[in-house]
Structures are given as structure tokens and as C-alpha cells.
């Protein structure tokens, strides 16, 4: 009797390719044709975290990529499942988070002839405009190459999202086991260092040396780079005040004496040289111009891995192109004992403005209105989180996000995750799950009631996996606030109004989690402390004044002027 040669199939080969590259977790949602892929992955020792909606699985994968510098993996079904994941893929690309969206798809011959297959869709071409790269694998022997290309594309250069298309027929293809093993690729040096040119470094140093009012601006790219020690050394050795963007908070403790966060408007307007480290002059920084930046002439030094980012909005006097770690190290090499520190006048002016603003904020936080407002509730949360600096903080909403990022201090890097560059709502529960799974540490998600609605069903996912996630909902009965009325007097509520007195805490109790309903800062403090201590899935329904909040938070200027004038 002749024995058959050992074979394997596409299912196992995808799993083997992931394992060969030290990928141990998949976020996703099963269905045709990838259910068995998820089952086999779990059987082979990979962790599969199943969600209720693909978008949130994608957000979890993206934040895992940001935390680890390895691409997070999101697995979805075809067509509608792929489209649900596409929002997260686009968000990952915009935010420079390495992520790979892997989706099953219909057979090419049917899609190309538009013959009406189950969930038929040309997913590869649909994905291309929204990601760094998109690949399709048609033959089992190419799975190793396909995944290797996806990994390298996701993490090299400016990180971002990558789409990998796996038609159903591919997964069931059989292949000789030895040939399959030989086809696997372990990606070596996926994100190689890119050393800046020495003349560019010297140009940057010369511009900085000529500054009278220098400022360092840290973006989330600086946090992603994990060059924490060198970035801190550059700031402390130069004595230059720094301003962190929201996801760069914690690179140095927010309480660091050189932090200019409490004088943000002042330093942006008055600085004459601004050193951008992993930050882009996009809408979050008013594109580097206008009243945000004041009348004082500006020179920009910009560290970025992408040459095409330079001069995207304003002229950059000294571009330094390379990976952030290498660029910062090169700048440090030019800082010696003779390097001049900022003037006492500049440092003193910043300190004066900081003290004024911090005193004003302290007075606001000391108030105890009834019902609570954003400040009194966030003040209570801030005091609790100060005792737990290693907790991951997720934050989204309009007013909830705007107030929280200025009130709650961060003490460690890569601990704050929010709506980021695209400003999208709906990242909350996905980021919370991704952060909890990736770090193994507790998460506190501070959510506006509107923002929570985008991903609230993932409470069941949090409970199913018994994750140490505490969700705090700032409940003011509506989008922005709950006081709007229908001008016609009709039965329908105003477009921004939710159910009055909603009890979100009951939602998590339905899934076996712990719920709290709080109406005072003292109750919120007690609930949060108990939640963190328990390590259990918890939701705190924090009832705040329904009149608290402004439309679009701090982005009122983006509303059409005709509407803005009616406010």
C-alpha cells in the first residue's frame, strides 16, 4: 500500500504564517468563510477575541499595533463584514497605526463577471484608497509571501493599515506540507532604521540655536517610536519647554516642570522656533497658521519619516527625515555643554501663564455643582487615576474628550488613547478591549453618552472575556447636551436628544458585569475606586447636568456659520 504524502491547507498555512511572525492574537468576528480559520487559530494556540461588530475589532487591532509596533490583526467575513472593518482600517492609516485587515471574499471569477455570488464585492479595489497597501492571495503557496508583504507594509516607513484579501477557495486549497513549510517567511527587520542626513541634523541644530522662544511639540508619532529616554533627554538637556498632543501625554509626566500644556495657546502664539517631533501640522494644530499661531514669525523644525509631509501646510525651515528614534539621537549628539538654554524671560513668561491657568482650573475643579458638570466629574476621576499611573485611559466624545485631555494628567507613555487624527467617534470599546488584551492591565474608558452609542454592544465582549475595563459614561441625555427641543412642538424629540434618565449601568448588568449609577463626585470616586480594585467589567453611569456641554465641543468654528450664529 502506497501512503499519501503529507499535506496541509490554506487554513493552517495562514495560521502558520502568523505564528512564524510572532503574531499571537486575532481580533475579529466569524462567519462565512472564515469561521473555521478562527476555530483552528484558537486550537493552534493563537488568542481569538470575538467582537459583536467588525469595526470595533478593527479598532482593537489598530490600538494593539500602536502599543506594540507590530501590526494588529483584524479578521472579518466578506462584503458587509469587510466594509464594517474598512472604517477602522482607514482610521488606522490616518493615525499611522500598523494594522492588517484580513477578510474572506467571494471567488474572483464570479466577482469579475458580476454573476451575483454570496456577498459578492471587489474588496481589494474598494480597500485601496483607504490603506497603505492592499494584496490578494490566490494560491496557497503564496500565503507566506502575502502576509510578509502585509507586515512589512504596515510597519515600515510611516505605519498604517494594510488589507489582505483571502478568497474562500484559497482557504481550502491543499498543498504539500513540506512545500508549505518552505513557503513561510519570517519578516526580518520589518521597520529598518532610517538615519537622517548629517547636514539636515546640523541645519536643525542651527535653527534651534538661533531661537529666542523655542518650543518642542510632541505628537503621537513620538510616543509610537518608543524612544522615550532620548526624547526626555533632548527636552531636559536643551531646557526647551514642550507641548504634548493628547496621545503624546505621558512621554514625560504631565507634571514635568518643562511642560507648557497649561499655557498651550500662549506658547503656540509666542514661540519663534517650533520643533515638531512626530506631529503633523494638520487640523489639530490649525494647519500651522492663523490666529492659533499668533503674529510672531515662526520657523519650524520637523522630524518625520515621510519627506512628503514636509511643507504640507507651511514652509519647514529645517526638515529632518528619518525614524524618530534615530533623528532624536542625532540631535542629542549635537547638544553639548555650550548649547544655550532658553532665556529666563521666555521660561518666566510661560511659568506665569501656566500658574494663572492652573489656578483658574483648580478653582473650577473645586466647585461642586449639583448636578455634576464635566469639570467636577473629571476632577474626581483625575484624583483616582493619579494613584494608578499604569492604567490605560481611553477617551472619546466632544466635550468629554476636550475637557478630559486637559484635566487628567498622564504619567507614563502610551497610556492614553483617543479619537486622534481623524477625530472619529466609535473608537471607545474597541480601543479599550485592544488595550486590555495587549497590556494585561486595567483600562478606564471615559465616554460621552453619544460616543458610547457607537460601540456600546461591545460591553458583552468585555464581559465575555472578563476584561478589567471600567467604562464611565458622562450622561447628559443627548449629543452635546440634552436640552434641545423640537421647534415644531411635535412628538419627536430634537435631533440631539436621547432618552431622559437612561440607565446605561443596567446594560452591563445584563451581561454579568457590575453597574453603578452616580450623581455626585463622591459617588463617582467611590465607584471608580471599587471598580479598579475589583478588576471586573464595570460601567459607571455618571449623571451630569443636561445643560452641560457646547455644540461640537471646541470645534464650534467648524459648524456652518448660519448654524453657529443661531447658538
Buried (B, 14 or more C-beta within 10 A) or exposed (E): EEEEEEBBBBBBBBBBBBBBBEBEBBBBBBBEBBEBBBEBBBEEEBEBBBBBBBBBBBBBBBBBBBBBBBBBBBBBBBBEBBBBBBBBBBBBBBBBBBBBBBBBBBBBEBBEEEEEBEBBBBBBEBBEEBBBBBBBBBEBBBBBBBBBBBBBBBBBBBBBBBBBBBBBBBBEBEBBBEEBBEBBBEBEEBBEEBBBEEEBBBBBBEBBBEBEBBBBBBBBBBBBBBBBEBBBBBBBBBBBBBBBBBBBBBBBBBEBEBBBBBBBEBBBBBBBBBBBBBBBBBEBBBBBEEEEBBEEEBBBBBBBBEEEBBEBBBEBBBBBBBBBBBBBBBBBEBBEEEEEEBEEEBBEBBBEBBEEBEEEBEEBBEEEEEBBBBBBBBBBBBBBBEEBEEBBBBBBBBBBBBBBBBBBBBBBBBBBBBBBBBBBBBBBBBBBBBBBBBBEEBBBBBBBBBBBBBBBBBBBBBBBBEBBBBBBBBBBBBBBBBBBEEEEEEEEBEEBBBEEEBBBBEBBBEBEBBBBBBBBBEBBBBBBBBBBEEEBBBBBBBBBBBEBBBBBBEEEEEBEEEEEEEE
